[in-house]
Amino acid sequence: MKKVLLTGSTGFVGNSLRTALRLNYSLLATSRLTQMMSDGSQIIGIGDLSAETRWTTLLKDVDIVVHVAGRAHKLNDRHEDPLTAFRKVNVDATLNLARQAADCGVKRFIFISSIGVHGSVTNNSYLSERAPLNPHADYAVSKLEAEKGLQDISSGSAMEVVVLRPPLIYAGNAPGNFGLLLKLIASGAPLPFLNVDNKRSMVALENFVDLVQICLEHDAAANRTFLVSDGVDVSTTQIIQYIARGMGRDARLFYLPDMFVRMGAALLGRKTTYEQLYGSLAIDSRMVRDILSWCPPMSPEEALFKAGEDYVSRGR
């Protein structure tokens, strides 16, 4: 049984990976604080991630590291430059872990990056692994810098690196903007998203966890970077309709001309929110499916329905 070290194991993605990986691997699950989980497993606390974190003891006999932990949001501390804060965790702490992993003989290091390294919107094109690198925010800049550092470490050692660049990862317990959308749909509030003709590539949490497990074992994943998605694009209108069905309710949508939406978003300083809801971010993820023979277990319609169903079942 291979030994896997998982970071960020109490987060949205990490918790699902922890549940899946502990079935087939000798798993060391880590997070900031030590915890005992309801399933009887233990989370090993390693404190705040930094360039000084000592991993050597935990890395003994580890075959694979799955590095999920990172900073995704800005700090409330206005005195610290946001990019500097992201770099401390997403770059410096990541490369510190990777160097120690390589020195300890870890065979493979799986890094969860972001589609944001390519940008935040597409027009009439699709992003692929060959698309220009154009990080749109400090978070994405830090992820790209980590990727480059990992490539340097891999080229100077025997450790293989696998980089996954997902777009929005969604489920019924998703945080952030997707969680807010679930809340709005559940409230029954009318939403101005009727006939929104955009293309959004996303990846269901179930599909992403399945792919990570394939990357643990597949020889062809070694030293590859993959863009990840469900493989089928959906519009904002469809997203809301599928979720609402899972919640057992009708989607309450109305039409609002795009011009008015853009003006309102500009006045409120919510340009990014407008792009996420009305703009397109389309991904060509054929490479990961072709090279790894991966077929996402769930379609967007199935996964979004399940997200709505799960949200309601949690009593939110």
Contacts in CASP RR format, 6 or more apart in sequence:
PFRMAT RR
TARGET T0000
AUTHOR 0000-0000-0000
METHOD contacts of the structure
MODEL  1
MKKVLLTGSTGFVGNSLRTALRLNYSLLATSRLTQMMSDGSQIIGIGDLS
AETRWTTLLKDVDIVVHVAGRAHKLNDRHEDPLTAFRKVNVDATLNLARQ
AADCGVKRFIFISSIGVHGSVTNNSYLSERAPLNPHADYAVSKLEAEKGL
QDISSGSAMEVVVLRPPLIYAGNAPGNFGLLLKLIASGAPLPFLNVDNKR
SMVALENFVDLVQICLEHDAAANRTFLVSDGVDVSTTQIIQYIARGMGRD
ARLFYLPDMFVRMGAALLGRKTTYEQLYGSLAIDSRMVRDILSWCPPMSP
EEALFKAGEDYVSRGR
1 24 0 8 1.000
1 25 0 8 1.000
1 26 0 8 1.000
2 25 0 8 1.000
2 26 0 8 1.000
2 63 0 8 1.000
2 64 0 8 1.000
2 216 0 8 1.000
3 25 0 8 1.000
3 26 0 8 1.000
3 27 0 8 1.000
3 28 0 8 1.000
3 61 0 8 1.000
3 62 0 8 1.000
3 63 0 8 1.000
3 64 0 8 1.000
4 21 0 8 1.000
4 25 0 8 1.000
4 26 0 8 1.000
4 27 0 8 1.000
4 28 0 8 1.000
4 62 0 8 1.000
4 63 0 8 1.000
4 64 0 8 1.000
4 65 0 8 1.000
4 66 0 8 1.000
4 216 0 8 1.000
5 28 0 8 1.000
5 30 0 8 1.000
5 58 0 8 1.000
5 59 0 8 1.000
5 62 0 8 1.000
5 64 0 8 1.000
5 65 0 8 1.000
5 66 0 8 1.000
5 101 0 8 1.000
5 106 0 8 1.000
6 14 0 8 1.000
6 17 0 8 1.000
6 18 0 8 1.000
6 21 0 8 1.000
6 27 0 8 1.000
6 28 0 8 1.000
6 29 0 8 1.000
6 30 0 8 1.000
6 65 0 8 1.000
6 66 0 8 1.000
6 68 0 8 1.000
7 30 0 8 1.000
7 31 0 8 1.000
7 49 0 8 1.000
7 65 0 8 1.000
7 66 0 8 1.000
7 67 0 8 1.000
7 68 0 8 1.000
7 69 0 8 1.000
7 97 0 8 1.000
8 14 0 8 1.000
8 30 0 8 1.000
8 31 0 8 1.000
8 68 0 8 1.000
8 69 0 8 1.000
8 70 0 8 1.000
9 15 0 8 1.000
9 17 0 8 1.000
9 18 0 8 1.000
9 29 0 8 1.000
9 30 0 8 1.000
9 31 0 8 1.000
9 43 0 8 1.000
9 68 0 8 1.000
10 18 0 8 1.000
10 31 0 8 1.000
10 35 0 8 1.000
10 43 0 8 1.000
11 31 0 8 1.000
11 68 0 8 1.000
12 169 0 8 1.000
12 171 0 8 1.000
12 173 0 8 1.000
12 174 0 8 1.000
12 175 0 8 1.000
12 205 0 8 1.000
13 68 0 8 1.000
13 112 0 8 1.000
13 169 0 8 1.000
13 205 0 8 1.000
13 208 0 8 1.000
13 209 0 8 1.000
14 68 0 8 1.000
16 171 0 8 1.000
16 205 0 8 1.000
16 206 0 8 1.000
16 209 0 8 1.000
17 66 0 8 1.000
17 68 0 8 1.000
17 209 0 8 1.000
17 212 0 8 1.000
18 27 0 8 1.000
18 29 0 8 1.000
18 37 0 8 1.000
18 41 0 8 1.000
19 39 0 8 1.000
20 209 0 8 1.000
20 213 0 8 1.000
21 27 0 8 1.000
21 66 0 8 1.000
21 213 0 8 1.000
21 216 0 8 1.000
22 29 0 8 1.000
22 39 0 8 1.000
22 41 0 8 1.000
24 213 0 8 1.000
25 216 0 8 1.000
27 41 0 8 1.000
28 44 0 8 1.000
28 58 0 8 1.000
28 62 0 8 1.000
29 41 0 8 1.000
29 42 0 8 1.000
29 43 0 8 1.000
29 44 0 8 1.000
30 43 0 8 1.000
30 44 0 8 1.000
30 45 0 8 1.000
30 46 0 8 1.000
30 58 0 8 1.000
30 69 0 8 1.000
31 43 0 8 1.000
31 44 0 8 1.000
31 45 0 8 1.000
31 46 0 8 1.000
31 69 0 8 1.000
32 45 0 8 1.000
32 46 0 8 1.000
32 47 0 8 1.000
32 48 0 8 1.000
32 49 0 8 1.000
33 43 0 8 1.000
33 45 0 8 1.000
33 47 0 8 1.000
34 42 0 8 1.000
34 43 0 8 1.000
34 44 0 8 1.000
34 45 0 8 1.000
35 42 0 8 1.000
35 43 0 8 1.000
35 45 0 8 1.000
36 42 0 8 1.000
36 43 0 8 1.000
37 43 0 8 1.000
44 58 0 8 1.000
46 53 0 8 1.000
46 55 0 8 1.000
46 58 0 8 1.000
47 53 0 8 1.000
49 69 0 8 1.000
49 70 0 8 1.000
49 89 0 8 1.000
49 93 0 8 1.000
49 97 0 8 1.000
50 88 0 8 1.000
50 89 0 8 1.000
50 92 0 8 1.000
50 93 0 8 1.000
50 96 0 8 1.000
51 88 0 8 1.000
51 92 0 8 1.000
51 93 0 8 1.000
51 95 0 8 1.000
51 96 0 8 1.000
52 96 0 8 1.000
53 93 0 8 1.000
53 96 0 8 1.000
53 97 0 8 1.000
54 100 0 8 1.000
55 96 0 8 1.000
55 97 0 8 1.000
55 100 0 8 1.000
55 101 0 8 1.000
55 104 0 8 1.000
56 100 0 8 1.000
56 104 0 8 1.000
59 65 0 8 1.000
59 100 0 8 1.000
59 101 0 8 1.000
59 104 0 8 1.000
59 105 0 8 1.000
59 106 0 8 1.000
60 104 0 8 1.000
62 101 0 8 1.000
62 104 0 8 1.000
62 106 0 8 1.000
63 106 0 8 1.000
63 107 0 8 1.000
63 108 0 8 1.000
64 106 0 8 1.000
64 107 0 8 1.000
64 108 0 8 1.000
64 109 0 8 1.000
64 110 0 8 1.000
64 216 0 8 1.000
65 97 0 8 1.000
65 98 0 8 1.000
65 101 0 8 1.000
65 106 0 8 1.000
65 108 0 8 1.000
65 109 0 8 1.000
65 110 0 8 1.000
66 110 0 8 1.000
66 112 0 8 1.000
66 212 0 8 1.000
66 216 0 8 1.000
67 94 0 8 1.000
67 97 0 8 1.000
67 98 0 8 1.000
67 109 0 8 1.000
67 110 0 8 1.000
67 111 0 8 1.000
67 112 0 8 1.000
68 112 0 8 1.000
69 89 0 8 1.000
69 93 0 8 1.000
70 89 0 8 1.000
70 90 0 8 1.000
70 93 0 8 1.000
70 94 0 8 1.000
71 85 0 8 1.000
71 86 0 8 1.000
71 88 0 8 1.000
71 89 0 8 1.000
71 90 0 8 1.000
71 139 0 8 1.000
71 142 0 8 1.000
72 139 0 8 1.000
74 82 0 8 1.000
74 85 0 8 1.000
74 138 0 8 1.000
75 82 0 8 1.000
75 85 0 8 1.000
77 85 0 8 1.000
82 138 0 8 1.000
83 138 0 8 1.000
83 141 0 8 1.000
83 142 0 8 1.000
86 138 0 8 1.000
86 139 0 8 1.000
86 141 0 8 1.000
86 142 0 8 1.000
87 142 0 8 1.000
87 145 0 8 1.000
89 142 0 8 1.000
90 139 0 8 1.000
90 142 0 8 1.000
90 143 0 8 1.000
90 145 0 8 1.000
90 146 0 8 1.000
91 142 0 8 1.000
91 145 0 8 1.000
91 146 0 8 1.000
91 149 0 8 1.000
94 111 0 8 1.000
94 146 0 8 1.000
94 150 0 8 1.000
95 146 0 8 1.000
95 149 0 8 1.000
95 150 0 8 1.000
95 153 0 8 1.000
98 109 0 8 1.000
98 149 0 8 1.000
98 150 0 8 1.000
98 153 0 8 1.000
98 159 0 8 1.000
98 161 0 8 1.000
99 153 0 8 1.000
101 109 0 8 1.000
101 159 0 8 1.000
102 109 0 8 1.000
102 153 0 8 1.000
102 154 0 8 1.000
102 156 0 8 1.000
102 157 0 8 1.000
102 158 0 8 1.000
102 159 0 8 1.000
103 157 0 8 1.000
105 158 0 8 1.000
105 159 0 8 1.000
106 159 0 8 1.000
107 158 0 8 1.000
107 159 0 8 1.000
107 160 0 8 1.000
108 159 0 8 1.000
108 160 0 8 1.000
108 161 0 8 1.000
108 162 0 8 1.000
108 216 0 8 1.000
108 222 0 8 1.000
109 150 0 8 1.000
109 154 0 8 1.000
109 159 0 8 1.000
109 160 0 8 1.000
109 161 0 8 1.000
109 162 0 8 1.000
110 161 0 8 1.000
110 162 0 8 1.000
110 164 0 8 1.000
110 212 0 8 1.000
110 215 0 8 1.000
110 216 0 8 1.000
111 146 0 8 1.000
111 147 0 8 1.000
111 150 0 8 1.000
111 161 0 8 1.000
111 162 0 8 1.000
111 163 0 8 1.000
111 164 0 8 1.000
112 164 0 8 1.000
112 166 0 8 1.000
113 143 0 8 1.000
113 144 0 8 1.000
113 146 0 8 1.000
113 147 0 8 1.000
113 163 0 8 1.000
113 164 0 8 1.000
113 165 0 8 1.000
113 166 0 8 1.000
113 225 0 8 1.000
114 139 0 8 1.000
114 140 0 8 1.000
114 143 0 8 1.000
114 165 0 8 1.000
114 166 0 8 1.000
115 127 0 8 1.000
115 165 0 8 1.000
115 166 0 8 1.000
115 167 0 8 1.000
115 201 0 8 1.000
115 227 0 8 1.000
115 281 0 8 1.000
115 283 0 8 1.000
116 135 0 8 1.000
116 136 0 8 1.000
116 137 0 8 1.000
116 139 0 8 1.000
116 140 0 8 1.000
116 143 0 8 1.000
116 165 0 8 1.000
117 133 0 8 1.000
117 134 0 8 1.000
117 135 0 8 1.000
117 140 0 8 1.000
117 143 0 8 1.000
117 144 0 8 1.000
117 147 0 8 1.000
117 165 0 8 1.000
118 127 0 8 1.000
118 131 0 8 1.000
118 132 0 8 1.000
118 133 0 8 1.000
118 134 0 8 1.000
118 135 0 8 1.000
118 165 0 8 1.000
118 227 0 8 1.000
119 127 0 8 1.000
119 134 0 8 1.000
119 135 0 8 1.000
119 136 0 8 1.000
119 140 0 8 1.000
120 136 0 8 1.000
120 137 0 8 1.000
120 272 0 8 1.000
120 275 0 8 1.000
120 281 0 8 1.000
121 275 0 8 1.000
121 279 0 8 1.000
121 280 0 8 1.000
121 281 0 8 1.000
122 199 0 8 1.000
122 280 0 8 1.000
122 281 0 8 1.000
122 282 0 8 1.000
123 280 0 8 1.000
125 282 0 8 1.000
126 282 0 8 1.000
126 283 0 8 1.000
126 284 0 8 1.000
127 227 0 8 1.000
127 281 0 8 1.000
127 282 0 8 1.000
127 283 0 8 1.000
127 284 0 8 1.000
128 227 0 8 1.000
128 283 0 8 1.000
128 284 0 8 1.000
128 286 0 8 1.000
128 287 0 8 1.000
129 225 0 8 1.000
129 226 0 8 1.000
129 227 0 8 1.000
129 287 0 8 1.000
133 144 0 8 1.000
135 141 0 8 1.000
135 143 0 8 1.000
135 144 0 8 1.000
147 163 0 8 1.000
147 225 0 8 1.000
150 161 0 8 1.000
150 163 0 8 1.000
151 161 0 8 1.000
153 159 0 8 1.000
153 161 0 8 1.000
154 160 0 8 1.000
154 161 0 8 1.000
154 223 0 8 1.000
160 221 0 8 1.000
160 222 0 8 1.000
160 223 0 8 1.000
161 223 0 8 1.000
162 215 0 8 1.000
162 221 0 8 1.000
162 222 0 8 1.000
162 223 0 8 1.000
162 224 0 8 1.000
162 225 0 8 1.000
162 226 0 8 1.000
163 224 0 8 1.000
163 225 0 8 1.000
163 226 0 8 1.000
164 208 0 8 1.000
164 211 0 8 1.000
164 212 0 8 1.000
164 215 0 8 1.000
164 225 0 8 1.000
164 226 0 8 1.000
164 228 0 8 1.000
165 225 0 8 1.000
165 226 0 8 1.000
165 227 0 8 1.000
165 228 0 8 1.000
166 203 0 8 1.000
166 208 0 8 1.000
166 228 0 8 1.000
166 229 0 8 1.000
167 200 0 8 1.000
167 201 0 8 1.000
167 202 0 8 1.000
167 203 0 8 1.000
167 228 0 8 1.000
167 229 0 8 1.000
167 281 0 8 1.000
167 283 0 8 1.000
168 177 0 8 1.000
168 178 0 8 1.000
168 200 0 8 1.000
168 202 0 8 1.000
168 203 0 8 1.000
169 202 0 8 1.000
169 203 0 8 1.000
169 204 0 8 1.000
169 205 0 8 1.000
169 208 0 8 1.000
170 178 0 8 1.000
170 202 0 8 1.000
170 203 0 8 1.000
170 204 0 8 1.000
170 205 0 8 1.000
170 303 0 8 1.000
170 304 0 8 1.000
170 307 0 8 1.000
171 204 0 8 1.000
171 205 0 8 1.000
171 206 0 8 1.000
171 303 0 8 1.000
171 306 0 8 1.000
171 307 0 8 1.000
171 310 0 8 1.000
172 179 0 8 1.000
172 182 0 8 1.000
172 306 0 8 1.000
172 307 0 8 1.000
172 308 0 8 1.000
172 310 0 8 1.000
172 311 0 8 1.000
172 314 0 8 1.000
173 310 0 8 1.000
173 311 0 8 1.000
173 314 0 8 1.000
174 182 0 8 1.000
174 205 0 8 1.000
174 307 0 8 1.000
177 273 0 8 1.000
177 276 0 8 1.000
181 239 0 8 1.000
181 240 0 8 1.000
181 243 0 8 1.000
182 243 0 8 1.000
182 307 0 8 1.000
182 308 0 8 1.000
182 311 0 8 1.000
182 316 0 8 1.000
183 316 0 8 1.000
184 191 0 8 1.000
185 191 0 8 1.000
185 240 0 8 1.000
185 243 0 8 1.000
185 244 0 8 1.000
185 247 0 8 1.000
185 249 0 8 1.000
185 251 0 8 1.000
185 308 0 8 1.000
186 247 0 8 1.000
186 249 0 8 1.000
186 311 0 8 1.000
186 312 0 8 1.000
186 316 0 8 1.000
188 249 0 8 1.000
188 252 0 8 1.000
189 252 0 8 1.000
190 252 0 8 1.000
190 253 0 8 1.000
190 254 0 8 1.000
191 240 0 8 1.000
191 251 0 8 1.000
191 252 0 8 1.000
191 253 0 8 1.000
191 254 0 8 1.000
192 253 0 8 1.000
192 254 0 8 1.000
192 255 0 8 1.000
192 256 0 8 1.000
192 261 0 8 1.000
193 236 0 8 1.000
193 237 0 8 1.000
193 240 0 8 1.000
193 253 0 8 1.000
193 277 0 8 1.000
194 237 0 8 1.000
194 253 0 8 1.000
194 254 0 8 1.000
194 255 0 8 1.000
195 237 0 8 1.000
195 255 0 8 1.000
196 235 0 8 1.000
196 236 0 8 1.000
196 237 0 8 1.000
196 277 0 8 1.000
196 278 0 8 1.000
197 235 0 8 1.000
198 235 0 8 1.000
198 236 0 8 1.000
198 278 0 8 1.000
198 279 0 8 1.000
198 280 0 8 1.000
199 233 0 8 1.000
199 234 0 8 1.000
199 235 0 8 1.000
199 280 0 8 1.000
199 281 0 8 1.000
199 282 0 8 1.000
200 233 0 8 1.000
200 234 0 8 1.000
200 235 0 8 1.000
200 236 0 8 1.000
200 239 0 8 1.000
200 279 0 8 1.000
200 280 0 8 1.000
200 281 0 8 1.000
200 282 0 8 1.000
201 229 0 8 1.000
201 230 0 8 1.000
201 231 0 8 1.000
201 233 0 8 1.000
201 281 0 8 1.000
201 282 0 8 1.000
201 283 0 8 1.000
201 285 0 8 1.000
202 229 0 8 1.000
202 230 0 8 1.000
202 234 0 8 1.000
202 300 0 8 1.000
203 228 0 8 1.000
203 229 0 8 1.000
203 230 0 8 1.000
203 296 0 8 1.000
204 230 0 8 1.000
204 296 0 8 1.000
204 298 0 8 1.000
204 300 0 8 1.000
204 303 0 8 1.000
204 304 0 8 1.000
204 306 0 8 1.000
204 307 0 8 1.000
205 303 0 8 1.000
206 297 0 8 1.000
206 298 0 8 1.000
206 303 0 8 1.000
206 306 0 8 1.000
207 230 0 8 1.000
207 296 0 8 1.000
207 297 0 8 1.000
207 298 0 8 1.000
207 303 0 8 1.000
208 228 0 8 1.000
210 294 0 8 1.000
210 296 0 8 1.000
210 297 0 8 1.000
211 228 0 8 1.000
211 288 0 8 1.000
211 292 0 8 1.000
211 294 0 8 1.000
211 296 0 8 1.000
214 221 0 8 1.000
214 292 0 8 1.000
214 294 0 8 1.000
215 221 0 8 1.000
215 292 0 8 1.000
218 292 0 8 1.000
220 291 0 8 1.000
220 292 0 8 1.000
221 291 0 8 1.000
221 292 0 8 1.000
224 291 0 8 1.000
226 285 0 8 1.000
226 287 0 8 1.000
226 288 0 8 1.000
226 291 0 8 1.000
226 292 0 8 1.000
227 283 0 8 1.000
227 284 0 8 1.000
227 285 0 8 1.000
227 287 0 8 1.000
227 288 0 8 1.000
228 283 0 8 1.000
228 285 0 8 1.000
228 288 0 8 1.000
229 283 0 8 1.000
229 285 0 8 1.000
230 296 0 8 1.000
230 298 0 8 1.000
230 299 0 8 1.000
230 300 0 8 1.000
230 303 0 8 1.000
231 283 0 8 1.000
231 285 0 8 1.000
231 289 0 8 1.000
231 296 0 8 1.000
232 299 0 8 1.000
232 300 0 8 1.000
233 282 0 8 1.000
234 242 0 8 1.000
234 300 0 8 1.000
234 301 0 8 1.000
234 304 0 8 1.000
236 277 0 8 1.000
236 278 0 8 1.000
237 253 0 8 1.000
238 300 0 8 1.000
238 301 0 8 1.000
239 300 0 8 1.000
239 304 0 8 1.000
240 251 0 8 1.000
240 253 0 8 1.000
241 251 0 8 1.000
241 253 0 8 1.000
242 300 0 8 1.000
242 301 0 8 1.000
242 304 0 8 1.000
242 305 0 8 1.000
243 251 0 8 1.000
243 304 0 8 1.000
243 305 0 8 1.000
243 307 0 8 1.000
243 308 0 8 1.000
243 311 0 8 1.000
244 250 0 8 1.000
244 251 0 8 1.000
244 308 0 8 1.000
245 251 0 8 1.000
245 305 0 8 1.000
246 304 0 8 1.000
246 305 0 8 1.000
246 306 0 8 1.000
246 307 0 8 1.000
246 308 0 8 1.000
246 309 0 8 1.000
246 312 0 8 1.000
247 308 0 8 1.000
247 309 0 8 1.000
247 311 0 8 1.000
247 312 0 8 1.000
248 312 0 8 1.000
258 278 0 8 1.000
261 274 0 8 1.000
261 278 0 8 1.000
262 274 0 8 1.000
262 278 0 8 1.000
264 270 0 8 1.000
265 271 0 8 1.000
265 273 0 8 1.000
265 274 0 8 1.000
288 294 0 8 1.000
289 295 0 8 1.000
289 296 0 8 1.000
298 306 0 8 1.000
END
